[in-house]
Amino acid sequence: MATANKNLSIYDKAKIPNAKNFRFGIVVSEWNTEITEGLYSGAIDALLDCGALESNIIRWDVPGSFELTYGCKKMATTQDVDAVIAIGSVIQGETKHFDFVCSATAQGIKDLNVQLDTPVIFCVLTDNNIQQSRERSGGKHGNKGTEAAIAAIQMASLGK
C-alpha cells in the first residue's frame, strides 16, 4: 500500500512557498462527508499554516465525486484562483459503480489539468473500505487533504 510507510500530513514548511498572495478554490464532495470533511480540514489547516489568508480560500460543495470535475472547472474559470483542490471519497461497494466513478473522476481532473491554466489537485480517496478512508483523512496515515494543500501551493507558485 502506497501510504503504509508515509504520513500524508508531514511537510517541511521551509521548503514550501508562502501562500499569502495566492487564492485557492476547494471543491468538496458531499458524499462520505465524514471523510471529505476530514480531508477539507487537513487542507485548510495546511493552507493557513503556510500563509494563505482565509479570505483567499473559496469552498464549493458538489453532490458526489463524479461532479467534482464540473465543479472544479467552474471554480477555475470563474473565481480567479491560483489552484483548485478537488476533495472526494469513493469507497468500494458490491458493484462496478466504484470503478466507473473512480475512473471518470480521475480522468476528468486530469483533463482539466491539460485544458486549463489553473492546476487542479486530485484529493479523492479511492479506498476498499471506510477504515482505509479514515486512516487517510486524519488517521494513522495522516491526512491526504494536507498533502493536497501543499501540492496546491507548489503548483500555484509554479504558475506565477
Summary of the structure (lengths in Angstrom):
residues: 160
radius of gyration: 14.6
end to end distance: 34.6
largest distance: 45.3
contacts: 554
relative contact order: 0.24
helix: 49%
strand: 21%
